[in-house]
Amino acid sequence: MALIFAGGLFHVAFVTDVGMAKVDLQGRASQTARFFLDDKRLRHQITEVGLRQVADVSEGVTTVVDGRLRYDSALFPTPTIKFRNYSKEVREDEGFEADTRQVYVDWLTENWAMKIGRIQFDWMESLSPRTSDAVTALDLRYGGFDSAAQIIEPVEAFSANTSVGIGSVEFMLVPRGKHHRLPKGENGYGYREKVNGLLAGVSRVLIASGLEGTVKQQLVSGAIPRGVNEGEMGARFLSSAGGVDFSAFAWRGHQRTPSLGLTLVESAESTEQSPFWELDATENFPRMNSYGAFASYGGNAFVLRAFSLYEPGRAPSLVVENELASILVLASGDTSQFLGDSSYRRGAIEDRLRSGGGFDYVFSKHLKLYSEGYATASRVTGKNPAGTAVNETSWDYTGTLRLTNESFEDWFISCDSTITGPERSWLINPDVTLGWGGSENSDNSRNSWKISVGGWFVESNSEKSALRILRGARQAYMRLATWF
Amino acid sequence: MKAEQNLGWQKICSALLALAVIWTSGVSKSAMAAGQTDPKVILEKAEVIRNPTGDYTVEVELADTKDGKTDKRNYETLVKGRDKALVKFITPRSESGTRVLMSGPDMYVFVPTSAKPVRISANQKLTGNAAYGDIARLSFIGNYSAKYKALEKVGGKDSHVLELDSIPDRPVTYDKIEYWVDAKTMRPVKVVYMTQSGKAIREGTFEDFGDVFGLERPRTFILKNLLKSGHLTKLKFKNPQQKSFPALMFEKQNLGRN
């Protein structure tokens, strides 16, 4: 709330200072109920209000303030609805939040288009969910469900775009990069559940190995380091000729998904009589570069797309500190039973290449098709937990299909589906939305109302799939929204 | 018998004479109007009236009436030259912030919830009978090849009828168009949009001519669905203003800007 207030003050001050020409204030409110189909899991009852103010302060200069307020009543007890399994961490992290989604000044001149402030951006040109782990940070607390604007983490940034020769170049500077936002507690979407299970498994092996004393397990939430040298930046080139669209970018940033570093340290409280150990899973977000290239071609009824994304020098998702790895290997022999197949000793590097394409076709309003498929090849070099040098290459694929239907007046029917392999996982999201007008405004337009009913049906047992975080978080939802 | 034969010859001669008169009058008429049966010239003149050529902005009020129920929407269109247009959705509120960019053969949409522009095909409809090209009043020149079909009377006035065929790889919503142009004033009169097979699907009429940037131009465009009776879409173009825009405003990456 303070952020919205601060953003509003900045906005008002700026607008007042330069003389306000035209201000547009838009509001939106929604109520969303989400029910997990597995009753052991949890539910959400989210009330959300958003306000967006856009002011044209002078020729070419616009300011934007966009804020969001969220309250999840299902996380708090009521006389009729008691606490379910939510922890204090989850309530604190997800129960109530108020923040600015965007606060920036947009300055458009004859030769430059610039933005400065808190912005949301995404340079990936792909339909599939969570394709990039490099450029844009996402809010994955709820598994990444929801629209892009809702889950893209805003960052303070400066961007400048200018025309050059046959295209244009855009520069982006982000002094403080962000990582994907993950749940602070076990909220039913798998991440914490996975980490806690991993730590419990390692603890059991350590105790079975004869390690004396108590082992305390904990996830140490990491962050991208602050500092002048940790700033992120990138540039992209965009061009369009003969109906073909082309763009390419290079980005110097940080890994957005955490690389979990497992360490075992003797606690400062430990004594000879009562040894006390801390088993930490520390989230690390190392420096990395990423390079992307995209092309598209559009006809009367179709669009063809292709993309490629290269991300060298990533850290594997699970890295075990050398001494701990030695203890685990000596104790169990086969660490894959509790660490999985994708664990390595510290220092291992993963290079990843992701390439694919898409095809969209508009048959009529009765059927529109959007599709995309891509393959990801990963090569990890380093040492496995046993200390043996490895040079492993693996690959997986993801296919996405979206169908929409607008046959019926005021109804919008869609179905999104994603499938990954070779370790099979899938997701289906059917959705039916009914829209209607509300009270008449002074400009003859009407407030809009929409009610949506749908579900996210997902099955994911793959460690490498883009859907891995979702596990079996099957849910049905109903959403009522209005814009004013 | 001879008299009958003479009468027969007289009839034949009269008929031939009549044919000759008709033919010569036709020749002289077409000769007089030689410059005006050049489809390119007619199309160019009509398009100059239908669609201003410079940079400008115009508010578009769309009223879609179907089964007696009217749905109103408002847009702001920014046009740069003949092949670039940016359509901003104003109302309904749920669609406010949506943008559609038409730049040469490329077409993109930016929906605030998606946070990035997405390329779309030209067949994506807007709402009701109208397509994005109707809102942006994109020029037929460069997107269609024209053939002269006939001279017809529409509302008691002579009108040239042009057959427009879409040029391959151009982002047009309709494959074929028949375009009626007032022979005297060169004002656009009406269009009939057709499928590739020649089936007429929409009929549009240009109305409410008034002074726009120094020329009498149509300020209302009414689209009638020929496949479903009672479905009308009225587009009113209001408050046009000549204004120059930076070329960067019509680049894909800047579509989400306000």
HADDOCK unambig.tbl for C-alpha pairs under 7 A between the chains (distance, minus, plus):
assign (segid A and resid 62 and name CA) (segid B and resid 258 and name CA) 6.94 0.50 0.50
assign (segid A and resid 109 and name CA) (segid B and resid 246 and name CA) 6.73 0.50 0.50
assign (segid A and resid 110 and name CA) (segid B and resid 246 and name CA) 4.74 0.50 0.50
assign (segid A and resid 113 and name CA) (segid B and resid 248 and name CA) 6.93 0.50 0.50
assign (segid A and resid 121 and name CA) (segid B and resid 115 and name CA) 6.99 0.50 0.50
assign (segid A and resid 122 and name CA) (segid B and resid 116 and name CA) 6.53 0.50 0.50
assign (segid A and resid 147 and name CA) (segid B and resid 113 and name CA) 5.61 0.50 0.50
assign (segid A and resid 147 and name CA) (segid B and resid 114 and name CA) 6.28 0.50 0.50
assign (segid A and resid 148 and name CA) (segid B and resid 113 and name CA) 5.86 0.50 0.50
assign (segid A and resid 148 and name CA) (segid B and resid 114 and name CA) 4.93 0.50 0.50
assign (segid A and resid 148 and name CA) (segid B and resid 115 and name CA) 6.06 0.50 0.50
assign (segid A and resid 149 and name CA) (segid B and resid 112 and name CA) 6.81 0.50 0.50
assign (segid A and resid 149 and name CA) (segid B and resid 113 and name CA) 4.80 0.50 0.50
assign (segid A and resid 149 and name CA) (segid B and resid 114 and name CA) 5.82 0.50 0.50
assign (segid A and resid 149 and name CA) (segid B and resid 115 and name CA) 5.33 0.50 0.50
assign (segid A and resid 243 and name CA) (segid B and resid 105 and name CA) 5.48 0.50 0.50
assign (segid A and resid 243 and name CA) (segid B and resid 106 and name CA) 6.02 0.50 0.50
assign (segid A and resid 298 and name CA) (segid B and resid 106 and name CA) 6.68 0.50 0.50
assign (segid A and resid 298 and name CA) (segid B and resid 120 and name CA) 6.98 0.50 0.50
assign (segid A and resid 298 and name CA) (segid B and resid 121 and name CA) 5.68 0.50 0.50
assign (segid A and resid 299 and name CA) (segid B and resid 121 and name CA) 5.84 0.50 0.50
assign (segid A and resid 299 and name CA) (segid B and resid 122 and name CA) 6.97 0.50 0.50
assign (segid A and resid 299 and name CA) (segid B and resid 169 and name CA) 5.90 0.50 0.50
assign (segid A and resid 299 and name CA) (segid B and resid 171 and name CA) 6.28 0.50 0.50
assign (segid A and resid 300 and name CA) (segid B and resid 121 and name CA) 5.38 0.50 0.50
assign (segid A and resid 300 and name CA) (segid B and resid 122 and name CA) 4.81 0.50 0.50
assign (segid A and resid 300 and name CA) (segid B and resid 123 and name CA) 5.57 0.50 0.50
assign (segid A and resid 300 and name CA) (segid B and resid 171 and name CA) 5.27 0.50 0.50
assign (segid A and resid 300 and name CA) (segid B and resid 172 and name CA) 6.23 0.50 0.50
assign (segid A and resid 300 and name CA) (segid B and resid 173 and name CA) 6.82 0.50 0.50
assign (segid A and resid 301 and name CA) (segid B and resid 121 and name CA) 5.21 0.50 0.50
assign (segid A and resid 301 and name CA) (segid B and resid 122 and name CA) 6.31 0.50 0.50
assign (segid A and resid 301 and name CA) (segid B and resid 123 and name CA) 5.26 0.50 0.50
assign (segid A and resid 302 and name CA) (segid B and resid 121 and name CA) 5.42 0.50 0.50
assign (segid A and resid 303 and name CA) (segid B and resid 120 and name CA) 6.46 0.50 0.50
assign (segid A and resid 303 and name CA) (segid B and resid 121 and name CA) 5.96 0.50 0.50
assign (segid A and resid 362 and name CA) (segid B and resid 123 and name CA) 6.71 0.50 0.50
assign (segid A and resid 362 and name CA) (segid B and resid 124 and name CA) 6.97 0.50 0.50
assign (segid A and resid 445 and name CA) (segid B and resid 72 and name CA) 6.36 0.50 0.50
assign (segid A and resid 445 and name CA) (segid B and resid 73 and name CA) 6.77 0.50 0.50
assign (segid A and resid 445 and name CA) (segid B and resid 91 and name CA) 6.27 0.50 0.50
assign (segid A and resid 445 and name CA) (segid B and resid 92 and name CA) 6.19 0.50 0.50
assign (segid A and resid 446 and name CA) (segid B and resid 92 and name CA) 6.31 0.50 0.50
assign (segid A and resid 447 and name CA) (segid B and resid 92 and name CA) 6.69 0.50 0.50
assign (segid A and resid 447 and name CA) (segid B and resid 93 and name CA) 6.14 0.50 0.50
assign (segid A and resid 448 and name CA) (segid B and resid 92 and name CA) 6.31 0.50 0.50
assign (segid A and resid 448 and name CA) (segid B and resid 93 and name CA) 6.05 0.50 0.50
assign (segid A and resid 448 and name CA) (segid B and resid 94 and name CA) 5.69 0.50 0.50
assign (segid A and resid 483 and name CA) (segid B and resid 93 and name CA) 5.49 0.50 0.50
assign (segid A and resid 483 and name CA) (segid B and resid 94 and name CA) 5.44 0.50 0.50
assign (segid A and resid 484 and name CA) (segid B and resid 93 and name CA) 6.15 0.50 0.50
